[in-house]
């Protein structure tokens, strides 16, 4: 290739790169909403960790005003938490995690 061909090739590649960047930016707009929700949830959790008095105070008020409801929902929350931990532990066992690993064969033996 001579110099002129290289310059033309470089310009085409730069143009293609700019087009790809614009296409990626347009496609990434779909993620803007869900990522904003995730950021807001993360800020909320961080606030709860930094200000534990407010949720604990609200829980105390509810405990005084509606003790049966708190006990009921507390039992449900405890069941959900222990179920989550059991499923998480089950998914990390060697047998199950091996089943979910992706090795590119999609469950088929690659040798004939």
C-alpha positions as CSV (number, residue, x, y, z in Angstrom):
1,X,0.0,0.0,0.0
2,X,1.2,3.4,-0.8
3,X,0.8,6.5,1.4
4,X,-2.3,7.8,-0.3
5,X,-4.1,4.4,0.2
6,X,-3.1,4.4,3.8
7,X,-4.4,7.9,4.4
8,X,-7.7,6.9,2.7
9,X,-8.0,3.7,4.8
10,X,-7.2,5.7,8.0
11,X,-10.0,8.2,7.1
12,X,-12.5,5.4,6.4
13,X,-11.6,3.7,9.7
14,X,-12.0,7.0,11.6
15,X,-15.3,7.6,10.0
16,X,-16.5,4.0,10.8
17,X,-15.3,4.5,14.4
18,X,-17.3,7.7,14.7
19,X,-20.4,5.9,13.3
20,X,-20.0,3.0,15.8
21,X,-19.6,5.4,18.7
22,X,-22.8,7.2,17.7
23,X,-24.7,3.9,17.3
24,X,-23.5,2.7,20.7
25,X,-24.5,6.0,22.3
26,X,-28.0,5.6,20.8
27,X,-28.3,2.0,21.9
28,X,-27.1,2.8,25.4
29,X,-30.0,5.2,26.0
30,X,-32.2,2.1,26.7
31,X,-30.1,1.5,29.8
32,X,-30.4,5.0,31.1
33,X,-33.7,4.5,33.0
34,X,-32.8,1.2,34.7
35,X,-29.4,2.4,35.6
36,X,-30.9,5.6,37.2
37,X,-33.2,3.4,39.3
38,X,-30.3,1.3,40.4
39,X,-28.3,4.4,41.3
40,X,-31.2,5.7,43.3
41,X,-31.7,2.4,45.1
42,X,-27.9,2.4,45.9
43,X,-28.1,5.9,47.3
44,X,-31.2,4.9,49.4
45,X,-29.4,1.9,50.9
46,X,-26.3,4.0,51.6
47,X,-28.6,6.5,53.4
48,X,-30.1,3.8,55.5
49,X,-26.6,2.6,56.5
50,X,-25.6,6.1,57.4
51,X,-28.9,7.0,59.2
52,X,-30.1,3.8,61.0
53,X,-32.0,5.8,63.6
54,X,-34.9,6.7,61.2
55,X,-35.9,3.3,60.0
56,X,-35.4,1.9,63.5
57,X,-37.6,4.6,64.9
58,X,-40.3,3.9,62.3
59,X,-40.1,0.2,63.2
60,X,-40.5,1.0,66.9
61,X,-43.5,3.2,66.2
62,X,-45.1,0.4,64.1
63,X,-44.2,-2.1,66.8
64,X,-46.1,0.0,69.4
65,X,-49.1,0.7,67.2
66,X,-49.4,-2.6,65.3
67,X,-47.5,-5.4,67.1
68,X,-49.3,-8.3,65.4
69,X,-48.6,-6.9,61.9
70,X,-44.9,-6.4,62.7
71,X,-44.6,-10.0,64.0
72,X,-46.4,-11.3,60.9
73,X,-44.2,-9.4,58.5
74,X,-41.1,-10.1,60.5
75,X,-41.8,-13.8,60.2
76,X,-42.3,-13.4,56.5
77,X,-39.1,-11.4,56.1
78,X,-37.1,-14.0,58.1
79,X,-38.5,-16.8,56.0
80,X,-37.6,-14.9,52.8
81,X,-34.0,-14.2,54.1
82,X,-33.4,-17.8,55.1
83,X,-34.8,-19.1,51.8
84,X,-32.6,-16.7,49.9
85,X,-29.5,-17.9,51.8
86,X,-30.4,-21.6,51.2
87,X,-30.9,-21.0,47.5
88,X,-27.6,-19.0,47.3
89,X,-25.7,-21.8,49.1
90,X,-27.3,-24.4,46.9
91,X,-26.3,-22.5,43.7
92,X,-22.7,-22.3,44.8
93,X,-22.4,-26.0,45.5
94,X,-19.9,-27.6,43.1
95,X,-22.4,-29.9,41.4
96,X,-24.9,-27.1,40.7
97,X,-22.4,-24.4,39.8
98,X,-20.8,-26.9,37.3
99,X,-24.2,-27.3,35.7
100,X,-24.5,-23.6,35.1
101,X,-20.9,-23.0,33.8
102,X,-20.7,-22.1,30.2
103,X,-18.1,-24.0,28.3
104,X,-19.2,-23.2,24.8
105,X,-20.6,-26.6,24.0
106,X,-24.2,-25.9,25.2
107,X,-24.4,-29.2,26.9
108,X,-23.2,-31.2,23.9
109,X,-20.0,-33.1,23.6
110,X,-17.8,-31.3,21.1
111,X,-16.0,-34.5,20.0
112,X,-17.8,-36.7,17.4
